[in-house]
């Protein structure tokens, strides 16, 4: 009995210890880390940062708890500074988050006791602590020990509006002590001042969104009406951070429609970007080489959630802070979702994480600010008045090591480290791109293509392939030149032969051969009026020629679906020949049928056969232009894709023009009457499709009814 009791006690103890070991793991999974694929699908990844602890006022050693903090920043000694807005003070902590001192009252330059009023922004340089004393509309400067140095009052300039209010909420200071100040009520851009407070100008004003209707309407307004109408001004920034000589700025008041359109279109221009990187002249220089422009959340419609009614935030991210991290990485925070999004210098999303729901370690109910303390990330929670400390994981270390290897141009090491990243996270497309870029910079162009293709990165693929093509052309330039000249000569000879045949059959009265009927399509392409007239009245075309052209067009589209180059078909999609036959023949016969039904009522002279032959011969530009464009797509780079698309578009437009004139000549209509007829034909096609769908639905219901009756009879018998 004692042995059984001992065994039970041991088992119970082991279970208790195991449950204790499991608790921290569940606590660390308060959020899911993820990136996005090129199609906007979430790709889950290991945690790059994991929550280590929460630092509250008691832990800091404060007698008066922090209340409604506005900013958080770290210095080069890893000391932590908090703008304790509601308590009108600055709290300074050491690297272990213990209180060093506070700044609230001071004796100003006139020797009078003064105090901070609702400070919201902070910056720490190698000598000074710069405080945005928002409530007092000024900037107050202290040394690193908290001693008062000077006050920088509101700048004066005729560039400010007469009724403008100066409200500094964020500040950055470069190594030359040039001040970059964000004022919450200033829309002209970032205020630039000297260290003594002399105003030098504005930089980086945001773009203004005006609808097309407003632009047109304002052209007809009088000067008085323009003055009384709505004034269109740029939106103001809300935060700022330095990255060497460059300036990151964020805004949350920019038009959501513009940002949403930017994300959907993968627009890399940055015109309406909610986060920008500026040089000292105010020019936007951010690299946006990722799948989507850096804007925070990509899933702005909440598609990642299966139930939007559970309170999943939707809409574009509300960005309120930006921080520069190690190896030129940088992070932005989304107030709406309490998430952190981290990018490399090229704009690739490295990871995103965070959640505001729940009370687990790592949940931040109201994210307010972010800063890096070496390898540690600190997040300020405005509601709970706490700092959440996130430590970088092994996966995050390997990821940063790979970026560091790239930055120091050690490409062999970068390839090895990116490979280690992929071992831990095979879904991470940026790792494939990183390996591809390292191989490209090492000169292994062909090998890099494979990794770019794995991430569907057409831009970098095109850059690598351009160098491959350049090397090939330099090695075989003479052969290429001879080949191009030979091709031109062959095309000229073929053109002369086709012209000669068409001239001969134009004059001859004897019966045409099948070959001659087929070649006559080239004459129709270039001489539509004469060609379609002879096609109908002189019988220079035929039904078999039309069928052959249909077959050629079907084969052309089939070849296009399987033979396009990588840039036009990065996913390797294809279609069957039967699918292409349906996509060609169904619209063709819908048009012919609708046109024949309509023209028989309006004195059209063409029969069903005449319309079919005319429409089929009109399709000849498709193979002549699409096939060469498809062949060339296998050798094209990204800047040439638009040319290929243009050639294909011309083929369809040419076909449309030929169909228009073909039906006009076939029915002997005027241009106006033929235009009305074509529009009626399109409506007729819609009507026929509606009838066909209705009929097929009724047939399906009748079959279902019959099947149910038979089943019921069998069951009852």
HUJO-V130630 format. One record per residue. SS is DSSP state (a for helix, b for strand, c for the rest). OMEGA is omega as a letter, one per 20 degrees, with the letter a starting at -180 (* if undefined). Layout:
# HUJO-V130630
ss = <SS & SS>
omega = <OMEGA & OMEGA>
This chain:
# HUJO-V130630
ss = <c & a & a & a & a & a & a & a & a & a & a & a & a & a & a & a & a & a & a & a & a & a & a & a & a & a & a & c & c & c & c & c & c & b & b & b & c & c & c & c & c & b & b & b & c & c & c & c & b & b & b & b & b & b & b & c & a & a & a & a & c & c & c & c & c & c & c & c & c & c & b & b & b & b & c & c & c & c & c & b & b & b & b & b & c & c & c & c & b & b & b & b & b & c & c & c & c & c & b & b & b & b & b & c & b & b & b & c & c & c & c & c & b & b & b & c & c & c & c & c & b & b & b & b & c & c & c & b & b & b & b & b & b & a & a & a & c & b & b & b & b & b & b & c & c & c & c & b & b & b & b & b & c & c & c & c & c & c & c & c & c & c & c & c & c & c & c & b & b & b & b & b & b & c & c & c & c & c & b & b & b & b & b & c & c & c & c & c & c & b & b & b & b & c & c & c & c & c & b & b & b & b & b & c & c & c & c & c & c & c & c & a & a & a & a & a & a & a & a & c & c & c & a & a & a & a & a & a & c & c & c & c & c & c & c & c & c & c & b & b & b & b & b & c & c & b & b & b & b & b & c & c & c & c & c & a & a & a & a & a & a & a & a & a & c & c & c & c & c & c & c & c & c & c & b & b & b & b & c & c & c & c & c & b & c & c & c & c & c & c & c & c & c & c & c & c & c & c & c & c & c & c & c & c & c & c & c & a & a & a & c & c & c & c & c & c & c & c & b & b & b & b & b & b & c & a & a & a & c & b & b & b & b & b & c & c & c & c & b & b & b & b & b & c & c & c & c & c & b & b & b & b & b & c & c & c & c & c & c & c & c & c & c & c & c & c & b & b & b & b & b & b & b & c & c & b & b & b & b & b & b & c & c & c & c & b & b & b & b & b & b & b & c & a & a & a & a & a & a & a & a & a & a & a & a & a & a & c & c & c & a & a & a & a & a & a & a & a & a & a & a & a & a & a & c & c & c & c & a & a & a & a & a & a & a & a & a & a & a & a & a & a & c & c & a & a & a & a & a & a & a & a & a & a & c & c & c & a & a & a & a & a & a & a & a & a & a & a & a & a & a & a & a & a & a & c & a & a & a & a & a & a & a & a & a & a & a & a & a & a & a & a & a & a & a & a & a & a & a & a & a & a & a & a & a & a & a & c & c & c & c & c & c & a & a & a & a & a & a & a & a & a & a & a & a & a & c & a & a & a & a & a & a & a & a & a & a & c & c & c & c & c & a & a & a & a & a & a & a & a & a & a & a & a & a & a & a & a & a & a & a & a & a & c & c & c & c & c & c & c & c & c & c & c & c & c & a & a & a & a & a & a & a & a & a & a & a & a & a & a & a & a & a & a & a & a & a & a & a & c & c & c & c & c & c & c & c & a & a & a & a & a & a & a & a & a & a & c & c & a & a & a & a & a & a & a & a & a & a & a & a & a & a & c & c & c & c & a & a & a & a & a & a & a & a & a & a & a & a & a & a & a & a & a & a & a & a & a & a & a & a & a & a & a & a & a & a & c & c & c & a & a & a & a & a & a & a & a & a & a & a & a & a & a & a & a & a & a & a & a & a & a & a & a & a & a & a & a & a & a & a & a & a & a & a & a & a & a & a & a & a & a & a & a & a & a & c>
omega = <r & r & r & r & r & r & r & a & r & r & r & r & r & r & r & r & r & r & r & r & a & a & r & r & r & r & a & a & r & a & r & r & a & r & r & r & a & r & r & r & r & r & a & a & r & r & r & r & r & a & a & a & r & a & r & a & r & r & a & a & a & r & r & a & r & a & r & a & a & a & a & a & r & r & a & r & r & r & a & a & a & r & a & a & a & r & r & a & r & r & a & a & r & a & r & r & r & a & r & r & r & r & r & r & a & r & a & a & r & a & a & r & a & r & r & a & r & r & a & a & a & r & a & r & a & a & a & r & a & a & r & r & a & a & r & r & a & r & a & a & r & r & a & r & r & r & a & r & a & r & r & a & r & a & r & r & r & r & r & r & a & a & a & r & a & a & a & a & r & a & r & a & a & a & r & a & r & a & r & a & r & r & a & a & a & a & a & a & r & r & r & a & r & a & r & r & r & a & r & r & r & r & r & r & r & r & r & r & r & a & r & r & r & r & a & a & a & r & a & a & r & r & r & r & r & r & a & a & a & r & a & a & r & r & a & r & r & r & a & r & r & r & a & r & a & a & r & r & r & r & r & a & r & a & a & a & r & r & r & r & r & a & a & a & a & a & a & a & a & a & a & a & r & r & a & r & a & r & a & r & r & r & a & a & a & r & r & a & r & a & a & r & r & a & a & a & r & a & a & r & r & a & r & r & r & a & a & a & a & r & r & a & r & a & a & a & r & a & a & r & r & a & r & a & a & r & r & r & r & a & r & r & a & a & a & a & a & a & r & r & a & a & r & a & r & r & r & r & r & r & r & r & r & r & a & a & r & a & a & r & a & r & r & a & a & a & a & a & r & r & r & r & a & r & a & r & r & a & a & r & a & a & a & r & a & r & r & a & r & r & a & a & r & r & r & r & a & r & r & r & r & r & r & r & r & a & r & r & r & a & r & r & r & r & r & a & r & r & r & r & a & r & a & a & a & r & a & a & a & r & r & r & r & r & r & a & r & r & r & a & r & r & r & a & a & r & a & a & a & a & r & r & r & r & a & a & a & a & r & r & a & r & r & a & r & r & r & a & r & r & a & a & r & r & a & a & a & r & r & r & r & r & r & r & r & r & r & r & r & r & r & r & r & r & r & a & a & r & r & a & a & r & a & a & r & a & a & a & a & a & a & r & r & r & r & r & a & a & a & r & r & r & r & a & a & a & a & a & r & a & a & r & r & r & a & a & a & r & a & r & a & r & a & r & r & r & r & r & r & r & r & r & r & r & r & r & r & r & r & a & a & a & r & r & a & a & r & a & a & a & r & r & r & r & r & r & r & r & r & r & r & a & r & a & a & r & a & a & r & r & a & a & r & a & r & r & a & a & r & r & a & r & r & a & a & r & r & r & r & r & a & a & a & a & a & r & r & a & a & r & a & a & a & a & a & a & r & r & r & r & a & a & r & a & a & r & a & a & a & a & r & r & r & r & r & r & r & r & r & r & a & r & r & r & r & r & r & r & r & a & r & r & r & a & a & a & a & r & r & a & a & a & r & r & r & a & r & r & r & r & r & r & r & r & r & a & r & r & r & r & a & r & r & a & a & r & r & r & r & r & r & r & r & r & r & r & r & r & r & r & a & r & r & a & a & r & *>
